[in-house]
Amino acid sequence: MQLISPQITLSNLPNLSPFHQPIRRPNFPFPVPHNKCHPVTASAAVKGSGFLSAIGRTIEEEEYRKARAEVNRKGLGLEGYSIEGLSIGGHETCVIVPELKSAFDIGRCPSRAVQQNFVFITHAHLDHIGGLPMYVATRGLYSLKPPTVVVPPGIKEDVERLFDIHRAMGQVELNFDLVALDVGETYEMRNDLVVRPFKTHHVIPSQGYVIYSVRKKLKKQYMHLKGTQIEKLKKSGVEITDTILCPEVAFTGDTMSDFFLDPRSADALRAKILITEATFLDESVTVEHAREHGHTHLFEIIERAKWIRNKAIVLTHFSSRYDIEDIRQAQSKLKSKVSAKVIALTEGFKSKYS
């Protein structure tokens, strides 16, 4: 939705538009100075002018429309993918990537999740797994093919028992393919997509996931050959290509920030899109408190920004204490530290302008 402010026809009125742009970093580890410039706030630009009242109303209306746009937004278009869903700390997390037919966690069962063929569970807290039986049951109700549910190996037997209980109570079939996938293992979703878990650090066993695209690249020793020669080698059974895995989307689930420092998590930090939690955003909650509860504070992400190689970062799992304006302010803080595009998943949060 395009946001249009009422026109103020004053030729000498200062420009009220924020001019801050993120700085693209060269490759780590070389230190990079950050841009010290900050947006010029509208209130500062017009303070003391005789037109303060009119401009103030303009700004308030603009802010209101921005806030409503955030509330009404149902998905985020990033790097060729749509990121949808809800993630409210302690209440519900289900993040959906329709292009991958995948949902990460399923605290409840939003209708958009039902159409996804894969669900990746990061850990067994109810706000991340509570909607799983309903998801499987609803797909059966609509005669959709049984989904694939990927879980950490440590909870597979418990998930099987949970479904046995639901089958017995409801006297229904609940058909799905349950896959226990450990850190370092690979599961083929389709011939051009695979998924691998990576270790995360929550108060109970947990893991994140990276989904990779699979590409074939001609081996260097055959690059000088003509097409007919390559085709002849291929028909003779010679393997002429290398398989290249490109990390596309990474999802952390609930975790402390320790995964940033784990070399085994490197692919999560260079995927096109990193979807990570940021439960706490400001000084009202300490980093120590966040860590005690197995979560990440925005200040830790900023501190570890030098490791981030993603093209886009989606912040999720904010505490319900925050409103959209708090989240937007935190988003801006991180934007100034990374070259990646920074987006916040705010569906389900209220604006103070509501």
KADA-V91979 format. One record per residue. RES is the residue in three letters. SS is DSSP state (A for helix, B for strand, O for the rest). Layout:
# KADA-V91979
RES SS
RES SS
This chain:
# KADA-V91979
MET O
GLN O
LEU O
ILE O
SER O
PRO O
GLN O
ILE O
THR O
LEU O
SER O
ASN O
LEU O
PRO O
ASN O
LEU O
SER O
PRO O
PHE O
HIS O
GLN O
PRO O
ILE O
ARG O
ARG O
PRO O
ASN O
PHE O
PRO O
PHE O
PRO O
VAL O
PRO O
HIS O
ASN O
LYS O
CYS O
HIS O
PRO O
VAL O
THR O
ALA A
SER A
ALA A
ALA A
VAL A
LYS O
GLY O
SER O
GLY O
PHE O
LEU A
SER A
ALA A
ILE A
GLY A
ARG A
THR A
ILE A
GLU A
GLU A
GLU A
GLU A
TYR A
ARG A
LYS A
ALA A
ARG A
ALA A
GLU A
VAL A
ASN A
ARG O
LYS O
GLY B
LEU B
GLY B
LEU B
GLU O
GLY O
TYR B
SER B
ILE B
GLU B
GLY B
LEU B
SER B
ILE B
GLY O
GLY O
HIS O
GLU B
THR B
CYS B
VAL B
ILE B
VAL B
PRO A
GLU A
LEU A
LYS O
SER B
ALA B
PHE B
ASP O
ILE O
GLY O
ARG O
CYS O
PRO O
SER A
ARG A
ALA A
VAL A
GLN O
GLN O
ASN O
PHE B
VAL B
PHE B
ILE O
THR O
HIS O
ALA O
HIS O
LEU A
ASP A
HIS A
ILE A
GLY O
GLY O
LEU A
PRO A
MET A
TYR A
VAL A
ALA A
THR A
ARG A
GLY A
LEU A
TYR O
SER O
LEU O
LYS O
PRO O
PRO O
THR B
VAL B
VAL B
VAL B
PRO O
PRO A
GLY A
ILE A
LYS A
GLU A
ASP A
VAL A
GLU A
ARG A
LEU A
PHE A
ASP A
ILE A
HIS A
ARG A
ALA A
MET A
GLY A
GLN O
VAL O
GLU O
LEU O
ASN O
PHE O
ASP B
LEU B
VAL B
ALA B
LEU O
ASP O
VAL B
GLY O
GLU O
THR B
TYR B
GLU B
MET B
ARG B
ASN O
ASP O
LEU B
VAL B
VAL B
ARG B
PRO B
PHE B
LYS B
THR O
HIS O
HIS O
VAL O
ILE O
PRO O
SER O
GLN B
GLY B
TYR B
VAL B
ILE B
TYR B
SER B
VAL B
ARG B
LYS B
LYS B
LEU B
LYS O
LYS A
GLN A
TYR A
MET O
HIS O
LEU O
LYS O
GLY A
THR A
GLN A
ILE A
GLU A
LYS A
LEU A
LYS A
LYS A
SER O
GLY O
VAL O
GLU O
ILE O
THR B
ASP B
THR B
ILE B
LEU B
CYS B
PRO B
GLU B
VAL B
ALA B
PHE B
THR O
GLY O
ASP O
THR O
MET O
SER A
ASP A
PHE A
PHE A
LEU A
ASP O
PRO A
ARG A
SER A
ALA A
ASP A
ALA A
LEU A
ARG O
ALA O
LYS O
ILE B
LEU B
ILE B
THR B
GLU B
ALA O
THR O
PHE B
LEU O
ASP O
GLU O
SER O
VAL O
THR O
VAL A
GLU A
HIS A
ALA A
ARG A
GLU A
HIS O
GLY O
HIS O
THR O
HIS B
LEU A
PHE A
GLU A
ILE A
ILE A
GLU A
ARG O
ALA A
LYS A
TRP A
ILE O
ARG O
ASN O
LYS O
ALA B
ILE B
VAL B
LEU B
THR B
HIS O
PHE B
SER O
SER O
ARG O
TYR O
ASP O
ILE A
GLU A
ASP A
ILE A
ARG A
GLN A
ALA A
GLN A
SER A
LYS A
LEU A
LYS A
SER O
LYS O
VAL O
SER O
ALA O
LYS B
VAL B
ILE B
ALA B
LEU O
THR O
GLU O
GLY O
PHE O
LYS O
SER O
LYS O
TYR O
SER O
